[in-house]
Every structure is written in structure tokens, then in C-alpha cells.
Amino acid sequence: MDVMLDVTTDVTIQPATSADLTPVRAVLEACGLPFDDLGPQHMADFVLARAGGRIVATGGLERYGDVALLRSLAVVPDLRGRRLGERIWSVLRAAAIERGVTRLFLLTTTAEPLFVRWGFRRVPRDGLP
């Protein structure tokens, strides 16, 4: 029997804690994203989506003064296409503004069209601060 998940009511978005590091790394690994450099110190700028006790999406900011890197935005494969990534992005965008971030960058090899829809544009790596 398939269990249906209503992402409008059954998923909560909340700040991550250092205790979430291991499950966040597991989500990133399941999505084929790097996670080796992700440590407990990063969790203060991460948010996650939970369905029941399961982390189903995550993302974070890595801040450098008024510049930040959007990193590790991931949705578990079985729940993609339900706008969970967009919900995480909305929370992170608001957090970036609240924390005085004036420029936000990201690195992607697989999701450029999605990020372009969200207002990002391609820039050369050598032009990054």
C-alpha cells in the first residue's frame, strides 16, 4: 500500500540543529551531493523539511560577511516535484535577507534551469568573491 504525503500539511520546515548533521548528510548522500565538508557548525544556517520523523529536504547558507553560498539544497528522490525545494529556498532567502546577505551564490551541475527560474544567473567562477 502506498502512503500519500500531503506536503502542504504533513511537512514542517524548521531550523536544523547540530543533532541533525548525520541525517542531513544522509539526505545529501542519497541525492548525490557532497557532504564531507559539512560539519556541526554549518547546521546553524540550515533548515530542513520533516515528514513525520524523516528529513525529506534540506538546504543551508554558508555565510562570508554579506556574501553567502546557497549550499546543499536537496529533496529526497521520492518526494521531488512537490515544491519542497522551493519551500526550503523561500526560508533560506528570507534568512539571507534578515542576516544582511547582499549577494548569494551557488554551485550546481544538475539544477541550473531551476535556479534560473528562481532568479539566479550564471557567472564565471573566477568572478566570485
C-alpha positions in Angstrom: 0.0 0.0 0.0 1.3 3.4 -1.0 1.2 6.2 1.7 0.3 9.6 0.3 2.0 12.6 1.7 0.3 16.0 1.6 3.3 18.3 1.5 1.1 21.3 2.4 0.0 19.9 5.7 2.3 16.9 6.6 5.6 18.6 6.2 7.1 21.1 8.6 10.0 23.4 7.8 12.3 24.1 10.8 15.8 25.2 11.6 18.4 22.4 11.8 20.4 21.7 14.9 23.8 20.1 15.3 22.0 16.8 16.2 20.6 16.8 12.6 24.0 16.6 11.0 24.0 12.8 10.4 20.5 12.7 8.8 21.2 15.8 6.7 24.4 14.1 5.4 22.3 11.0 4.6 19.9 13.1 2.6 22.8 14.7 0.7 24.4 11.4 0.0 21.0 10.0 -1.3 20.9 12.9 -3.6 24.4 12.6 -4.9 25.6 15.8 -3.3 28.9 16.4 -1.5 28.7 16.3 2.3 32.2 15.5 3.6 32.9 19.2 4.5 29.6 19.7 6.2 30.1 19.9 10.0 28.0 20.8 13.1 29.0 24.4 12.7 27.0 24.6 9.5 23.7 23.5 11.0 23.0 26.9 12.5 22.4 28.2 8.9 20.5 25.1 7.7 16.8 24.4 7.5 15.1 21.1 6.9 11.7 19.7 6.0 10.4 16.9 8.1 7.6 14.5 7.3 6.9 12.6 10.5 10.4 11.9 11.9 12.0 11.8 8.5 14.1 14.6 7.0 12.9 14.9 3.4 14.6 18.1 2.3 17.3 20.4 3.4 19.4 23.4 2.5 21.6 25.9 4.0 23.6 29.1 3.8 27.4 29.3 4.2 28.0 33.0 5.1 31.1 35.1 4.5 30.1 38.5 5.7 27.5 40.0 3.4 28.0 37.2 0.8 26.7 33.7 1.1 26.8 30.4 -0.7 23.5 28.6 -1.0 24.5 25.0 -0.4 23.2 21.5 -0.1 19.6 22.2 -1.3 18.3 18.7 -1.6 15.0 16.9 -1.7 14.8 13.1 -1.3 14.2 11.5 -4.7 10.8 10.0 -3.9 9.4 13.4 -3.0 10.7 15.6 -5.8 8.3 17.6 -7.8 6.2 18.7 -4.8 7.8 22.1 -4.3 9.7 21.2 -1.2 12.9 22.6 -2.6 11.1 25.9 -3.3 9.8 26.0 0.3 13.3 25.5 1.6 14.6 28.2 -0.8 12.0 30.6 0.4 13.0 30.2 4.0 16.7 30.5 3.2 16.2 33.6 1.0 14.3 35.3 3.9 17.1 34.3 6.3 19.8 35.6 4.0 18.0 39.0 3.8 17.4 39.1 7.5 21.1 38.3 8.2 22.3 41.1 5.8 23.4 39.0 2.9 23.6 41.2 -0.2 24.9 38.6 -2.7 24.0 34.9 -2.8 25.8 32.4 -5.0 25.5 28.7 -5.6 27.4 26.0 -7.5 25.3 23.4 -9.5 26.0 20.9 -12.1 22.5 19.5 -12.4 19.8 22.1 -11.5 20.7 25.2 -13.4 17.2 25.7 -15.0 15.6 25.5 -11.6 17.8 28.1 -10.1 17.5 30.4 -13.1 13.7 30.3 -12.6 14.4 31.4 -9.0 16.3 34.5 -10.2 19.9 33.2 -10.2 22.1 33.8 -13.3 25.3 32.2 -14.5 28.5 33.9 -13.5 32.1 32.8 -14.1 33.7 31.2 -11.1 36.7 33.5 -11.3 34.4 36.4 -10.7 33.2 35.1 -7.3 34.4 36.8 -4.1 
